Amino acid sequence: MNFEVHFSSAAQADIDQIFDYISITLCSPIAARNLMAKLQESVNTLSDFPDAFALCQDEPWFLREVRSMPVENYRLFYHVNHDMQKVVILRVFYCRQEAK
């Protein structure tokens, strides 16, 4: 059962900011590319295993049935729509960043 995986505009903006920060601010384009590859690899697993990660217990995520997937020092927040067989990546945050 393959689910379609989509990124919200906010999640795409998060990823763009993360890439720019690592690549430009930290002067590490190789690390930025490696992280992007790891993020893509992790996101691809959601197509086959959308419920692999637990529902978030904190608000505002809990009532929206949002799940959280760790990827290195980042956390992807996503929602699974079983009726439409669709996963939407909502946001991507650095682990020490407050996720709201």
N, C-alpha and C positions, 0 to 999 in steps of 0.2 A: 504494500500500500504506500505509494509515493505521494507525499504532500508537496504542494508548490510552496516555495519559500520566497518571501518578498521583504524588502526593507522599507520601512517608513522613511519619509523625508528627514525626520529628526535623526533616525539611526544612521542614515547615509551622511548627514552633516557631522554626526559624532565621529564616524569613521574617517571622514576627510580631515577633521580637526586632529584626530589622533595621529594620522599619517603625517600631516604637516608638522606637528609638534616634534615627533620623533625624528623625522627626516631633516627638517630645517633648524628648529630650535636646538635639538640635541645633536645636530650634525651627524646623524646616523641613518642614511638612506637604506643601507642594507638591513639594519634592524627593523626599519619601518616596513620594508618589503616582506621580510620574514614574518612579521606579525600579521600583515595583511593575508599572507598565504595561510597562516595558522587559523586566523578568523574564518577564512573561506572554507577551509577543510572542516572546521568545527560546525559551521552553519550547514554544510552539505549533509552532515549526519542527521540533521533535523528532518530532512525529507523522509528518511526511513524510520526514524525514532523520535517523533515530535514530543512524546510524553516522557522522554528519558530523564528529564530534570524536574525537580520538585517545584510545586507552586510556591511563590513567594508568600511569606507570612506577614510581611509588613505592608502598610498602606503607603501609597495609593494603589499598590499592585494587587493585593489580595482580592479585593472585590471585583477586579477586572480579570481574575483568573490568569494572571501573568506568571510565567515561569522564568527561571534565571539559570543561565549557563555560564560557568566560569571558563575563561580562555586566557591563560597566562595571568597577567595582572589586571585583566578586564572582566567585566560581567555583561553578558548580553541578556536583555529582557525581551521576552517574546510571548506572543499569544497564539494559541492553537485553536483554529476553527475546524472542528471535526466534520461538520456538515458540508463545508466547502472544500475540505481536505487542503487547508491552507495554513501556513505558519507566517506570521508577520513579526519581524524583528522590530521592536518598538524603539529601543534605545541601547546604547553601548556606553558604559561608564568605566572609568578607572576605579579599581577596587576601593581606594581611599576617598573617592568622591561620593558625596551624598546622592543617592539615587532617588530623585523625586521628579 
